[in-house]
Amino acid sequence: MIRVFVLDDHEVVRRGLVDLLQADGDIEVVGESGLAQEATRRIPALRPDVAVLDARLPDGNGIDVCRDVRAIDSTIKGLILTSYEDDEALFAAIMAGASGYVLKQIRGTDLVDAVRRVAAGQSLLDPAVTQRVLERIRNGVEQPRELASLTDQERKILEYVAEGLTNREIASRMFLAEKTVKNYVSSLLAKLGLERRTQAAVLATKLLGEHPH
């Protein structure tokens, strides 16, 4: 049984999603919410396999929820629901550690399929775009000015952040204390002019913007 949490502020949409997901009998919706803060509190307690998260909410967004939930429990997979497709939204999803993001215009059967695939550990993020994001971080030649100011250690940590790892996971990969990683993340965000990981749109325009491929 795949356990799913649904976050969407439109009750009609939410009811439709719940009915759609539970129709075949292999998915159980264990919780639902229309507010970001409530969802951030409830999802870790319910421990679903997949959280389907609306990108835009009255009190926040699903990308922040994804990042906050995965910081508490990285086994919970995030699937972002968005009404528009662009590099910035995708980049923000990557930065928050989401397993994928799907457009609201998606056919019902495709959404159910997406939830099953994410639950099975697959990523629905376009590997080419994810690769492009990572290349922007790694590649010294095309780098925006801000990235050039990062130390090798900060750049490595930014790569891990872009791959969706939590501070704890980065710490174990780099044999550092979690607090040290947190300090590095704060430092590199400050250098990049960002206040938090999910202000990724700013970084995205620099990394995925008008630079030659």
C-alpha positions as CSV (number, residue, x, y, z in Angstrom):
1,M,0.0,0.0,0.0
2,I,1.4,3.4,-1.0
3,R,0.7,6.1,1.7
4,V,0.0,9.6,0.3
5,F,-0.6,13.0,1.8
6,V,-2.3,15.6,-0.4
7,L,-1.8,19.4,0.1
8,D,-4.0,21.7,-2.1
9,D,-5.8,24.8,-1.0
10,H,-8.8,24.2,-3.3
11,E,-11.2,21.8,-1.6
12,V,-12.8,20.6,-4.9
13,V,-9.4,19.8,-6.4
14,R,-8.2,18.1,-3.2
15,R,-11.3,15.9,-3.1
16,G,-10.8,15.0,-6.7
17,L,-7.2,14.1,-6.1
18,V,-8.1,11.9,-3.1
19,D,-10.8,10.0,-5.1
20,L,-8.5,9.7,-8.1
21,L,-5.5,8.4,-6.1
22,Q,-7.6,5.9,-4.1
23,A,-9.6,4.5,-7.1
24,D,-7.3,1.5,-7.8
25,G,-6.9,0.3,-4.3
26,D,-3.1,0.4,-4.1
27,I,-2.9,3.9,-2.7
28,E,-4.2,5.2,0.6
29,V,-4.5,8.9,1.3
30,V,-3.5,9.2,5.0
31,G,-4.0,12.9,5.3
32,E,-4.8,16.1,3.5
33,S,-4.6,19.8,4.1
34,G,-5.1,23.2,2.4
35,L,-2.4,25.1,4.3
36,A,1.4,24.9,4.2
37,Q,2.1,25.3,7.9
38,E,-0.5,22.7,8.9
39,A,0.9,20.3,6.3
40,T,4.5,20.9,7.5
41,R,3.4,19.9,11.0
42,R,1.3,16.9,10.0
43,I,3.3,15.2,7.2
44,P,6.3,14.0,9.3
45,A,3.9,12.6,12.0
46,L,1.9,10.7,9.4
47,R,5.0,9.5,7.5
48,P,3.5,9.0,4.1
49,D,5.6,7.5,1.3
50,V,4.7,10.4,-1.0
51,A,3.5,14.0,-0.3
52,V,1.6,15.6,-3.3
53,L,2.2,19.3,-2.7
54,D,0.5,22.2,-4.4
55,A,3.2,24.8,-5.4
56,R,1.1,27.8,-4.5
57,L,-0.8,28.1,-1.2
58,P,-2.4,31.0,0.8
59,D,0.2,30.8,3.6
60,G,3.3,29.6,1.7
61,N,4.2,27.1,-1.0
62,G,4.6,23.3,-1.5
63,I,8.3,23.7,-2.3
64,D,9.0,25.1,1.2
65,V,6.9,22.4,2.7
66,C,8.9,19.8,0.7
67,R,12.2,21.1,2.0
68,D,11.0,21.4,5.6
69,V,9.5,18.0,5.7
70,R,12.5,16.3,4.1
71,A,14.8,18.0,6.6
72,I,12.9,16.1,9.3
73,D,12.4,12.8,7.4
74,S,14.3,12.4,4.1
75,T,12.4,9.1,3.4
76,I,9.3,11.1,2.5
77,K,9.2,11.8,-1.2
78,G,7.8,15.1,-2.5
79,L,5.9,15.5,-5.7
80,I,5.2,19.2,-6.5
81,L,1.9,20.1,-8.3
82,T,2.3,23.3,-10.3
83,S,0.2,25.2,-12.9
84,Y,3.1,26.5,-14.9
85,E,6.4,25.0,-16.2
86,D,9.6,26.9,-16.2
87,D,13.2,26.5,-15.2
88,E,12.8,28.5,-12.0
89,A,10.0,26.3,-10.7
90,L,12.0,23.2,-11.7
91,F,15.2,24.5,-10.1
92,A,13.3,25.4,-6.9
93,A,11.9,21.8,-6.8
94,I,15.4,20.3,-7.2
95,M,16.8,22.6,-4.5
96,A,14.0,21.4,-2.1
97,G,14.8,17.8,-2.7
98,A,11.5,17.0,-4.6
99,S,11.4,13.7,-6.5
100,G,9.5,15.4,-9.3
101,Y,7.0,18.0,-10.3
102,V,3.9,17.6,-12.4
103,L,1.7,20.1,-14.1
104,K,-1.9,20.5,-12.9
105,Q,-3.1,19.9,-16.5
106,I,-1.8,16.3,-16.2
107,R,-4.2,13.5,-17.0
108,G,-5.5,11.7,-13.9
109,T,-4.0,8.3,-14.8
110,D,-0.6,10.0,-15.4
111,L,-0.7,11.6,-11.9
112,V,-1.4,8.2,-10.3
113,D,1.4,6.7,-12.3
114,A,3.7,9.6,-11.2
115,V,2.9,8.9,-7.5
116,R,3.6,5.2,-8.0
117,R,6.9,5.9,-9.7
118,V,8.0,8.3,-7.0
119,A,7.0,5.9,-4.3
120,A,9.2,3.3,-6.0
121,G,12.2,5.6,-5.7
122,Q,12.3,7.0,-9.2
123,S,12.9,10.7,-10.0
124,L,10.5,12.4,-12.4
125,L,12.8,15.4,-12.8
126,D,14.2,15.7,-16.3
127,P,17.7,14.4,-16.0
128,A,18.9,16.8,-18.7
129,V,17.8,19.8,-16.8
130,T,19.0,18.5,-13.4
131,Q,22.4,17.9,-15.2
132,R,22.3,21.5,-16.5
133,V,21.8,22.9,-13.0
134,L,24.7,20.8,-11.7
135,E,27.0,21.8,-14.6
136,R,26.3,25.5,-13.9
137,I,27.4,24.9,-10.4
138,R,30.5,22.9,-11.4
139,N,31.6,24.7,-14.5
140,G,33.9,27.5,-13.7
141,V,33.9,29.0,-17.2
142,E,30.3,30.1,-17.6
143,Q,29.8,31.0,-14.0
144,P,28.0,34.0,-12.9
145,R,30.1,36.3,-10.8
146,E,28.3,35.2,-7.5
147,L,29.3,31.6,-8.0
148,A,32.9,32.4,-8.6
149,S,33.1,33.7,-5.0
150,L,32.4,30.3,-3.6
151,T,35.1,28.2,-2.1
152,D,35.6,24.6,-3.4
153,Q,33.9,23.3,-0.2
154,E,30.9,25.6,-0.6
155,R,30.6,24.7,-4.3
156,K,30.6,21.0,-3.4
157,I,27.9,21.6,-0.7
158,L,25.8,23.7,-3.2
159,E,25.9,20.7,-5.6
160,Y,24.6,18.4,-2.9
161,V,21.9,21.0,-2.0
162,A,20.9,21.1,-5.7
163,E,20.7,17.3,-5.6
164,G,18.2,17.6,-2.8
165,L,20.3,16.3,0.1
166,T,19.5,17.5,3.6
167,N,22.3,19.0,5.8
168,R,22.5,15.7,7.7
169,E,23.0,13.7,4.5
170,I,25.6,16.2,3.2
171,A,27.4,16.0,6.6
172,S,27.7,12.2,6.4
173,R,28.9,12.3,2.8
174,M,31.6,14.9,3.5
175,F,32.5,13.6,7.0
176,L,31.6,16.9,8.6
177,A,29.5,17.8,11.6
178,E,25.9,18.7,10.6
179,K,26.4,22.1,12.3
180,T,29.4,22.8,10.1
181,V,27.4,22.0,7.0
182,K,24.7,24.3,8.3
183,N,27.3,27.1,8.6
184,Y,28.6,26.5,5.1
185,V,25.1,26.6,3.7
186,S,24.4,29.9,5.4
187,S,27.6,31.3,4.1
188,L,27.1,30.2,0.5
189,L,23.5,31.5,0.5
190,A,24.7,34.8,1.8
191,K,27.3,35.0,-1.0
192,L,24.7,34.2,-3.6
193,G,22.3,36.8,-2.1
194,L,19.8,34.3,-1.0
195,E,18.1,34.2,2.5
196,R,17.1,30.5,2.3
197,R,17.4,27.5,0.1
198,T,14.1,28.0,-1.6
199,Q,14.8,31.5,-2.8
200,A,16.2,29.3,-5.6
201,A,14.4,31.4,-8.3
202,V,17.1,34.0,-7.9
203,L,19.8,31.5,-8.2
204,A,18.0,29.7,-11.0
205,T,17.9,32.8,-13.2
206,K,21.7,33.1,-12.7
207,L,22.4,29.4,-13.3
208,L,19.8,28.6,-16.0
209,G,19.5,32.1,-17.4
210,E,21.0,33.7,-20.4
211,H,24.3,31.9,-20.4
212,P,25.7,29.9,-23.4
213,H,25.3,26.2,-23.1
